Amino acid sequence: MFDKKEIEQALQAAFKDGKVVVEGDDGVHFHATVTSESFRGKTRIQQHQMVYRVLGEKVGNEIHALGLTTKTPETHHDN
């Protein structure tokens, strides 16, 4: 089992300029929304790869499933 706060802390440490919100209370299925200036000029795939690099091998193991939304600050209010 994994705690959403652990995911949130790891992502916030990596994306210091951003906002991170992680949802999920069952310990294995989560959804993270990461808003960061670091994503500017990157494709959605590149943005997601940046997030997955932070979490490493935990995704697919301790974190069974991770839904992901990535945004730049100006698109934060979209969707």
KOLTOR-444248 format. One record per atom (N, C-alpha, C): residue number from 1; residue in one letter; x, y, z. Coordinates in steps of 0.2 Angstrom, whole numbers, plus 5000, padded with zeros to 4 digits. Layout:
KOLTOR-444248
<r><n>NUM</n><res>A</res><px>X</px><py>Y</py><pz>Z</pz></r>
...
***
This chain:
KOLTOR-444248
<r><n>1</n><res>M</res><px>5004</px><py>4994</py><pz>5000</pz></r>
<r><n>1</n><res>M</res><px>5000</px><py>5000</py><pz>5000</pz></r>
<r><n>1</n><res>M</res><px>5004</px><py>5006</py><pz>5000</pz></r>
<r><n>2</n><res>F</res><px>5002</px><py>5011</py><pz>4997</pz></r>
<r><n>2</n><res>F</res><px>5006</px><py>5018</py><pz>4996</pz></r>
<r><n>2</n><res>F</res><px>5001</px><py>5023</py><pz>4998</pz></r>
<r><n>3</n><res>D</res><px>5004</px><py>5028</py><pz>5001</pz></r>
<r><n>3</n><res>D</res><px>5000</px><py>5034</py><pz>5003</pz></r>
<r><n>3</n><res>D</res><px>5000</px><py>5040</py><pz>4998</pz></r>
<r><n>4</n><res>K</res><px>4995</px><py>5043</py><pz>4996</pz></r>
<r><n>4</n><res>K</res><px>4995</px><py>5048</py><pz>4991</pz></r>
<r><n>4</n><res>K</res><px>4999</px><py>5054</py><pz>4993</pz></r>
<r><n>5</n><res>K</res><px>5000</px><py>5055</py><pz>5000</pz></r>
<r><n>5</n><res>K</res><px>5005</px><py>5061</py><pz>5002</pz></r>
<r><n>5</n><res>K</res><px>5012</px><py>5059</py><pz>5000</pz></r>
<r><n>6</n><res>E</res><px>5014</px><py>5053</py><pz>5000</pz></r>
<r><n>6</n><res>E</res><px>5021</px><py>5051</py><pz>4998</pz></r>
<r><n>6</n><res>E</res><px>5022</px><py>5053</py><pz>4990</pz></r>
<r><n>7</n><res>I</res><px>5017</px><py>5052</py><pz>4986</pz></r>
<r><n>7</n><res>I</res><px>5017</px><py>5054</py><pz>4979</pz></r>
<r><n>7</n><res>I</res><px>5017</px><py>5061</py><pz>4978</pz></r>
<r><n>8</n><res>E</res><px>5013</px><py>5064</py><pz>4982</pz></r>
<r><n>8</n><res>E</res><px>5012</px><py>5072</py><pz>4982</pz></r>
<r><n>8</n><res>E</res><px>5019</px><py>5075</py><pz>4984</pz></r>
<r><n>9</n><res>Q</res><px>5022</px><py>5072</py><pz>4989</pz></r>
<r><n>9</n><res>Q</res><px>5028</px><py>5075</py><pz>4991</pz></r>
<r><n>9</n><res>Q</res><px>5034</px><py>5074</py><pz>4986</pz></r>
<r><n>10</n><res>A</res><px>5034</px><py>5068</py><pz>4983</pz></r>
<r><n>10</n><res>A</res><px>5039</px><py>5067</py><pz>4978</pz></r>
<r><n>10</n><res>A</res><px>5038</px><py>5071</py><pz>4972</pz></r>
<r><n>11</n><res>L</res><px>5032</px><py>5072</py><pz>4970</pz></r>
<r><n>11</n><res>L</res><px>5031</px><py>5076</py><pz>4964</pz></r>
<r><n>11</n><res>L</res><px>5032</px><py>5084</py><pz>4966</pz></r>
<r><n>12</n><res>Q</res><px>5030</px><py>5086</py><pz>4971</pz></r>
<r><n>12</n><res>Q</res><px>5031</px><py>5093</py><pz>4973</pz></r>
<r><n>12</n><res>Q</res><px>5038</px><py>5095</py><pz>4974</pz></r>
<r><n>13</n><res>A</res><px>5042</px><py>5090</py><pz>4976</pz></r>
<r><n>13</n><res>A</res><px>5050</px><py>5091</py><pz>4977</pz></r>
<r><n>13</n><res>A</res><px>5053</px><py>5092</py><pz>4970</pz></r>
<r><n>14</n><res>A</res><px>5050</px><py>5088</py><pz>4965</pz></r>
<r><n>14</n><res>A</res><px>5053</px><py>5088</py><pz>4958</pz></r>
<r><n>14</n><res>A</res><px>5051</px><py>5094</py><pz>4954</pz></r>
<r><n>15</n><res>F</res><px>5044</px><py>5096</py><pz>4956</pz></r>
<r><n>15</n><res>F</res><px>5041</px><py>5102</py><pz>4952</pz></r>
<r><n>15</n><res>F</res><px>5040</px><py>5107</py><pz>4957</pz></r>
<r><n>16</n><res>K</res><px>5046</px><py>5110</py><pz>4959</pz></r>
<r><n>16</n><res>K</res><px>5045</px><py>5115</py><pz>4965</pz></r>
<r><n>16</n><res>K</res><px>5041</px><py>5121</py><pz>4963</pz></r>
<r><n>17</n><res>D</res><px>5041</px><py>5123</py><pz>4956</pz></r>
<r><n>17</n><res>D</res><px>5037</px><py>5129</py><pz>4954</pz></r>
<r><n>17</n><res>D</res><px>5030</px><py>5127</py><pz>4953</pz></r>
<r><n>18</n><res>G</res><px>5028</px><py>5121</py><pz>4954</pz></r>
<r><n>18</n><res>G</res><px>5021</px><py>5119</py><pz>4952</pz></r>
<r><n>18</n><res>G</res><px>5017</px><py>5118</py><pz>4958</pz></r>
<r><n>19</n><res>K</res><px>5011</px><py>5115</py><pz>4956</pz></r>
<r><n>19</n><res>K</res><px>5005</px><py>5113</py><pz>4961</pz></r>
<r><n>19</n><res>K</res><px>5004</px><py>5106</py><pz>4959</pz></r>
<r><n>20</n><res>V</res><px>5004</px><py>5102</py><pz>4964</pz></r>
<r><n>20</n><res>V</res><px>5002</px><py>5095</py><pz>4964</pz></r>
<r><n>20</n><res>V</res><px>4996</px><py>5093</py><pz>4968</pz></r>
<r><n>21</n><res>V</res><px>4992</px><py>5089</py><pz>4965</pz></r>
<r><n>21</n><res>V</res><px>4986</px><py>5087</py><pz>4969</pz></r>
<r><n>21</n><res>V</res><px>4985</px><py>5079</py><pz>4967</pz></r>
<r><n>22</n><res>V</res><px>4985</px><py>5075</py><pz>4972</pz></r>
<r><n>22</n><res>V</res><px>4985</px><py>5068</py><pz>4971</pz></r>
<r><n>22</n><res>V</res><px>4979</px><py>5066</py><pz>4975</pz></r>
<r><n>23</n><res>E</res><px>4975</px><py>5062</py><pz>4971</pz></r>
<r><n>23</n><res>E</res><px>4968</px><py>5059</py><pz>4974</pz></r>
<r><n>23</n><res>E</res><px>4969</px><py>5051</py><pz>4974</pz></r>
<r><n>24</n><res>G</res><px>4965</px><py>5048</py><pz>4978</pz></r>
<r><n>24</n><res>G</res><px>4965</px><py>5041</py><pz>4979</pz></r>
<r><n>24</n><res>G</res><px>4966</px><py>5039</py><pz>4986</pz></r>
<r><n>25</n><res>D</res><px>4962</px><py>5035</py><pz>4988</pz></r>
<r><n>25</n><res>D</res><px>4962</px><py>5033</py><pz>4995</pz></r>
<r><n>25</n><res>D</res><px>4963</px><py>5025</py><pz>4996</pz></r>
<r><n>26</n><res>D</res><px>4963</px><py>5021</py><pz>4991</pz></r>
<r><n>26</n><res>D</res><px>4964</px><py>5014</py><pz>4992</pz></r>
<r><n>26</n><res>D</res><px>4971</px><py>5011</py><pz>4992</pz></r>
<r><n>27</n><res>G</res><px>4976</px><py>5016</py><pz>4992</pz></r>
<r><n>27</n><res>G</res><px>4983</px><py>5014</py><pz>4993</pz></r>
<r><n>27</n><res>G</res><px>4986</px><py>5011</py><pz>4986</pz></r>
<r><n>28</n><res>V</res><px>4982</px><py>5010</py><pz>4981</pz></r>
<r><n>28</n><res>V</res><px>4985</px><py>5007</py><pz>4975</pz></r>
<r><n>28</n><res>V</res><px>4983</px><py>5011</py><pz>4968</pz></r>
<r><n>29</n><res>H</res><px>4977</px><py>5014</py><pz>4968</pz></r>
<r><n>29</n><res>H</res><px>4975</px><py>5018</py><pz>4963</pz></r>
<r><n>29</n><res>H</res><px>4975</px><py>5025</py><pz>4964</pz></r>
<r><n>30</n><res>F</res><px>4978</px><py>5029</py><pz>4960</pz></r>
<r><n>30</n><res>F</res><px>4979</px><py>5036</py><pz>4961</pz></r>
<r><n>30</n><res>F</res><px>4978</px><py>5040</py><pz>4955</pz></r>
<r><n>31</n><res>H</res><px>4976</px><py>5047</py><pz>4956</pz></r>
<r><n>31</n><res>H</res><px>4976</px><py>5051</py><pz>4950</pz></r>
<r><n>31</n><res>H</res><px>4980</px><py>5058</py><pz>4953</pz></r>
<r><n>32</n><res>A</res><px>4985</px><py>5060</py><pz>4949</pz></r>
<r><n>32</n><res>A</res><px>4989</px><py>5066</py><pz>4950</pz></r>
<r><n>32</n><res>A</res><px>4987</px><py>5071</py><pz>4945</pz></r>
<r><n>33</n><res>T</res><px>4986</px><py>5077</py><pz>4947</pz></r>
<r><n>33</n><res>T</res><px>4986</px><py>5083</py><pz>4943</pz></r>
<r><n>33</n><res>T</res><px>4992</px><py>5087</py><pz>4945</pz></r>
<r><n>34</n><res>V</res><px>4997</px><py>5088</py><pz>4940</pz></r>
<r><n>34</n><res>V</res><px>5003</px><py>5092</py><pz>4941</pz></r>
<r><n>34</n><res>V</res><px>5003</px><py>5098</py><pz>4936</pz></r>
<r><n>35</n><res>T</res><px>5003</px><py>5104</py><pz>4939</pz></r>
<r><n>35</n><res>T</res><px>5003</px><py>5110</py><pz>4935</pz></r>
<r><n>35</n><res>T</res><px>5010</px><py>5113</py><pz>4936</pz></r>
<r><n>36</n><res>S</res><px>5014</px><py>5114</py><pz>4931</pz></r>
<r><n>36</n><res>S</res><px>5021</px><py>5116</py><pz>4931</pz></r>
<r><n>36</n><res>S</res><px>5023</px><py>5120</py><pz>4925</pz></r>
<r><n>37</n><res>E</res><px>5027</px><py>5125</py><pz>4927</pz></r>
<r><n>37</n><res>E</res><px>5030</px><py>5129</py><pz>4921</pz></r>
<r><n>37</n><res>E</res><px>5035</px><py>5125</py><pz>4917</pz></r>
<r><n>38</n><res>S</res><px>5038</px><py>5119</py><pz>4921</pz></r>
<r><n>38</n><res>S</res><px>5043</px><py>5115</py><pz>4918</pz></r>
<r><n>38</n><res>S</res><px>5040</px><py>5111</py><pz>4912</pz></r>
<r><n>39</n><res>F</res><px>5033</px><py>5111</py><pz>4911</pz></r>
<r><n>39</n><res>F</res><px>5030</px><py>5108</py><pz>4905</pz></r>
<r><n>39</n><res>F</res><px>5029</px><py>5112</py><pz>4899</pz></r>
<r><n>40</n><res>R</res><px>5031</px><py>5118</py><pz>4900</pz></r>
<r><n>40</n><res>R</res><px>5030</px><py>5123</py><pz>4894</pz></r>
<r><n>40</n><res>R</res><px>5035</px><py>5120</py><pz>4888</pz></r>
<r><n>41</n><res>G</res><px>5031</px><py>5120</py><pz>4882</pz></r>
<r><n>41</n><res>G</res><px>5035</px><py>5118</py><pz>4876</pz></r>
<r><n>41</n><res>G</res><px>5036</px><py>5111</py><pz>4875</pz></r>
<r><n>42</n><res>K</res><px>5033</px><py>5107</py><pz>4880</pz></r>
<r><n>42</n><res>K</res><px>5034</px><py>5100</py><pz>4880</pz></r>
<r><n>42</n><res>K</res><px>5027</px><py>5097</py><pz>4878</pz></r>
<r><n>43</n><res>T</res><px>5027</px><py>5091</py><pz>4874</pz></r>
<r><n>43</n><res>T</res><px>5021</px><py>5087</py><pz>4872</pz></r>
<r><n>43</n><res>T</res><px>5018</px><py>5084</py><pz>4878</pz></r>
<r><n>44</n><res>R</res><px>5012</px><py>5082</py><pz>4878</pz></r>
<r><n>44</n><res>R</res><px>5009</px><py>5079</py><pz>4883</pz></r>
<r><n>44</n><res>R</res><px>5013</px><py>5073</py><pz>4885</pz></r>
<r><n>45</n><res>I</res><px>5015</px><py>5069</py><pz>4880</pz></r>
<r><n>45</n><res>I</res><px>5019</px><py>5063</py><pz>4882</pz></r>
<r><n>45</n><res>I</res><px>5025</px><py>5065</py><pz>4886</pz></r>
<r><n>46</n><res>Q</res><px>5029</px><py>5070</py><pz>4883</pz></r>
<r><n>46</n><res>Q</res><px>5035</px><py>5072</py><pz>4887</pz></r>
<r><n>46</n><res>Q</res><px>5033</px><py>5074</py><pz>4894</pz></r>
<r><n>47</n><res>Q</res><px>5028</px><py>5077</py><pz>4895</pz></r>
<r><n>47</n><res>Q</res><px>5026</px><py>5079</py><pz>4902</pz></r>
<r><n>47</n><res>Q</res><px>5025</px><py>5073</py><pz>4906</pz></r>
<r><n>48</n><res>H</res><px>5021</px><py>5069</py><pz>4904</pz></r>
<r><n>48</n><res>H</res><px>5020</px><py>5062</py><pz>4908</pz></r>
<r><n>48</n><res>H</res><px>5026</px><py>5059</py><pz>4909</pz></r>
<r><n>49</n><res>Q</res><px>5031</px><py>5058</py><pz>4904</pz></r>
<r><n>49</n><res>Q</res><px>5037</px><py>5055</py><pz>4905</pz></r>
<r><n>49</n><res>Q</res><px>5041</px><py>5058</py><pz>4911</pz></r>
<r><n>50</n><res>M</res><px>5041</px><py>5065</py><pz>4911</pz></r>
<r><n>50</n><res>M</res><px>5044</px><py>5068</py><pz>4917</pz></r>
<r><n>50</n><res>M</res><px>5041</px><py>5066</py><pz>4924</pz></r>
<r><n>51</n><res>V</res><px>5035</px><py>5066</py><pz>4924</pz></r>
<r><n>51</n><res>V</res><px>5032</px><py>5064</py><pz>4930</pz></r>
<r><n>51</n><res>V</res><px>5033</px><py>5056</py><pz>4932</pz></r>
<r><n>52</n><res>Y</res><px>5033</px><py>5052</py><pz>4927</pz></r>
<r><n>52</n><res>Y</res><px>5034</px><py>5045</py><pz>4928</pz></r>
<r><n>52</n><res>Y</res><px>5042</px><py>5044</py><pz>4930</pz></r>
<r><n>53</n><res>R</res><px>5046</px><py>5048</py><pz>4928</pz></r>
<r><n>53</n><res>R</res><px>5053</px><py>5048</py><pz>4930</pz></r>
<r><n>53</n><res>R</res><px>5054</px><py>5049</py><pz>4937</pz></r>
<r><n>54</n><res>V</res><px>5050</px><py>5054</py><pz>4940</pz></r>
<r><n>54</n><res>V</res><px>5051</px><py>5055</py><pz>4947</pz></r>
<r><n>54</n><res>V</res><px>5049</px><py>5049</py><pz>4951</pz></r>
<r><n>55</n><res>L</res><px>5043</px><py>5046</py><pz>4949</pz></r>
<r><n>55</n><res>L</res><px>5041</px><py>5040</py><pz>4953</pz></r>
<r><n>55</n><res>L</res><px>5044</px><py>5034</py><pz>4952</pz></r>
<r><n>56</n><res>G</res><px>5047</px><py>5033</py><pz>4946</pz></r>
<r><n>56</n><res>G</res><px>5052</px><py>5027</py><pz>4944</pz></r>
<r><n>56</n><res>G</res><px>5048</px><py>5021</py><pz>4945</pz></r>
<r><n>57</n><res>E</res><px>5051</px><py>5016</py><pz>4947</pz></r>
<r><n>57</n><res>E</res><px>5048</px><py>5009</py><pz>4947</pz></r>
<r><n>57</n><res>E</res><px>5042</px><py>5008</py><pz>4952</pz></r>
<r><n>58</n><res>K</res><px>5041</px><py>5013</py><pz>4956</pz></r>
<r><n>58</n><res>K</res><px>5035</px><py>5013</py><pz>4960</pz></r>
<r><n>58</n><res>K</res><px>5028</px><py>5012</py><pz>4956</pz></r>
<r><n>59</n><res>V</res><px>5028</px><py>5015</py><pz>4950</pz></r>
<r><n>59</n><res>V</res><px>5023</px><py>5015</py><pz>4946</pz></r>
<r><n>59</n><res>V</res><px>5023</px><py>5008</py><pz>4943</pz></r>
<r><n>60</n><res>G</res><px>5017</px><py>5004</py><pz>4944</pz></r>
<r><n>60</n><res>G</res><px>5017</px><py>4997</py><pz>4942</pz></r>
<r><n>60</n><res>G</res><px>5018</px><py>4992</py><pz>4947</pz></r>
<r><n>61</n><res>N</res><px>5021</px><py>4995</py><pz>4952</pz></r>
<r><n>61</n><res>N</res><px>5023</px><py>4990</py><pz>4958</pz></r>
<r><n>61</n><res>N</res><px>5019</px><py>4993</py><pz>4964</pz></r>
<r><n>62</n><res>E</res><px>5022</px><py>4997</py><pz>4968</pz></r>
<r><n>62</n><res>E</res><px>5018</px><py>5000</py><pz>4974</pz></r>
<r><n>62</n><res>E</res><px>5012</px><py>5004</py><pz>4972</pz></r>
<r><n>63</n><res>I</res><px>5013</px><py>5008</py><pz>4967</pz></r>
<r><n>63</n><res>I</res><px>5007</px><py>5011</py><pz>4964</pz></r>
<r><n>63</n><res>I</res><px>5004</px><py>5007</py><pz>4958</pz></r>
<r><n>64</n><res>H</res><px>4999</px><py>5004</py><pz>4959</pz></r>
<r><n>64</n><res>H</res><px>4996</px><py>4999</py><pz>4954</pz></r>
<r><n>64</n><res>H</res><px>4994</px><py>5003</py><pz>4948</pz></r>
<r><n>65</n><res>A</res><px>4991</px><py>5009</py><pz>4949</pz></r>
<r><n>65</n><res>A</res><px>4988</px><py>5013</py><pz>4943</pz></r>
<r><n>65</n><res>A</res><px>4988</px><py>5020</py><pz>4945</pz></r>
<r><n>66</n><res>L</res><px>4991</px><py>5024</py><pz>4940</pz></r>
<r><n>66</n><res>L</res><px>4991</px><py>5031</py><pz>4941</pz></r>
<r><n>66</n><res>L</res><px>4988</px><py>5035</py><pz>4935</pz></r>
<r><n>67</n><res>G</res><px>4982</px><py>5038</py><pz>4936</pz></r>
<r><n>67</n><res>G</res><px>4980</px><py>5043</py><pz>4931</pz></r>
<r><n>67</n><res>G</res><px>4983</px><py>5049</py><pz>4932</pz></r>
<r><n>68</n><res>L</res><px>4984</px><py>5053</py><pz>4926</pz></r>
<r><n>68</n><res>L</res><px>4989</px><py>5058</py><pz>4926</pz></r>
<r><n>68</n><res>L</res><px>4986</px><py>5064</py><pz>4922</pz></r>
<r><n>69</n><res>T</res><px>4986</px><py>5070</py><pz>4924</pz></r>
<r><n>69</n><res>T</res><px>4984</px><py>5076</py><pz>4921</pz></r>
<r><n>69</n><res>T</res><px>4990</px><py>5081</py><pz>4922</pz></r>
<r><n>70</n><res>T</res><px>4993</px><py>5083</py><pz>4916</pz></r>
<r><n>70</n><res>T</res><px>4998</px><py>5088</py><pz>4917</pz></r>
<r><n>70</n><res>T</res><px>4996</px><py>5095</py><pz>4913</pz></r>
<r><n>71</n><res>K</res><px>4998</px><py>5100</py><pz>4916</pz></r>
<r><n>71</n><res>K</res><px>4996</px><py>5107</py><pz>4913</pz></r>
<r><n>71</n><res>K</res><px>5002</px><py>5112</py><pz>4915</pz></r>
<r><n>72</n><res>T</res><px>5002</px><py>5117</py><pz>4910</pz></r>
<r><n>72</n><res>T</res><px>5006</px><py>5123</py><pz>4912</pz></r>
<r><n>72</n><res>T</res><px>5001</px><py>5128</py><pz>4915</pz></r>
<r><n>73</n><res>P</res><px>5004</px><py>5133</py><pz>4919</pz></r>
<r><n>73</n><res>P</res><px>5000</px><py>5137</py><pz>4923</pz></r>
<r><n>73</n><res>P</res><px>4994</px><py>5140</py><pz>4919</pz></r>
<r><n>74</n><res>E</res><px>4995</px><py>5142</py><pz>4913</pz></r>
<r><n>74</n><res>E</res><px>4990</px><py>5146</py><pz>4909</pz></r>
<r><n>74</n><res>E</res><px>4984</px><py>5141</py><pz>4907</pz></r>
<r><n>75</n><res>T</res><px>4986</px><py>5134</py><pz>4907</pz></r>
<r><n>75</n><res>T</res><px>4981</px><py>5130</py><pz>4905</pz></r>
<r><n>75</n><res>T</res><px>4978</px><py>5126</py><pz>4911</pz></r>
<r><n>76</n><res>H</res><px>4980</px><py>5129</py><pz>4917</pz></r>
<r><n>76</n><res>H</res><px>4977</px><py>5126</py><pz>4923</pz></r>
<r><n>76</n><res>H</res><px>4970</px><py>5126</py><pz>4924</pz></r>
<r><n>77</n><res>H</res><px>4967</px><py>5131</py><pz>4921</pz></r>
<r><n>77</n><res>H</res><px>4960</px><py>5131</py><pz>4922</pz></r>
<r><n>77</n><res>H</res><px>4956</px><py>5128</py><pz>4917</pz></r>
<r><n>78</n><res>D</res><px>4959</px><py>5126</py><pz>4911</pz></r>
<r><n>78</n><res>D</res><px>4956</px><py>5122</py><pz>4906</pz></r>
<r><n>78</n><res>D</res><px>4954</px><py>5115</py><pz>4909</pz></r>
<r><n>79</n><res>N</res><px>4950</px><py>5112</py><pz>4905</pz></r>
<r><n>79</n><res>N</res><px>4947</px><py>5105</py><pz>4907</pz></r>
<r><n>79</n><res>N</res><px>4944</px><py>5104</py><pz>4913</pz></r>
***
